Amino acid sequence: MTNKMTIIAVLAIGIAIVGLVSPVIGQMRPCLGVQVMGTIKYADSSPAVGWDVQVDFYDYGDDINNPNDDVGWVTLLDRTEVDSNGDYASCCVFVPPGSGTFEDICPPLGAFENRNYRRWIWDQNDVEIIGGEERLPECGEWVEGDCTCVLEWNYVSQPYIPEFSTIAIPVVSILGLLLFFNYRKRRGNK
């Protein structure tokens, strides 16, 4: 009788554990596809129409712990002009399981991509504003979208403020020339 009670107790505990853990396991899923999207705006919140953006990601190959099978940097979003709202978005790109995806509990997705991303931004005059800025997104930075895992990466352009020396050197040079010529003029009159 004791053996039957022990077996029933173990079964009941096992069923309870499975019942409690299965919703957590059901929410964990790998990022089968990744997408990047964002908005590029000026400091006054108007869209940066005519600006271009490019985004790459690092592909670790089949084993994130084996650097010998790394594929390297892969283009996720080729150089693209932002739309009239300042928005940009890549297509959904398939990533092999185990190539940087962590299936840890990461609300709301249950998974996130642990890989580096790089971004370039050019203004409407084709001047490179950001060149290869790297980012390793955290768990909470991933949002749900058309793709399994979507990284939202926005940018706000800051107004250009020249450095002190850019303004000070020409001003001091002009003042120095004025003082020098004034000194020579006075010296010549004596």
Beta strands, then each sheet from edge to edge (+ up, - down):
strand 1: 33-41
strand 2: 52-59
strand 3: 72-81
strand 4: 87-89
strand 5: 93-94
strand 6: 101-102
strand 7: 112-113
strand 8: 117-122
strand 9: 128-135
strand 10: 142-143
strand 11: 149-152
strand 12: 155-156
sheet 1: 4+ 1- 5+
sheet 2: 4+ 1- 11- 10+
sheet 3: 4+ 1- 12-
sheet 4: 3+ 2- 8+ 9-
sheet 5: 6+ 7-
end
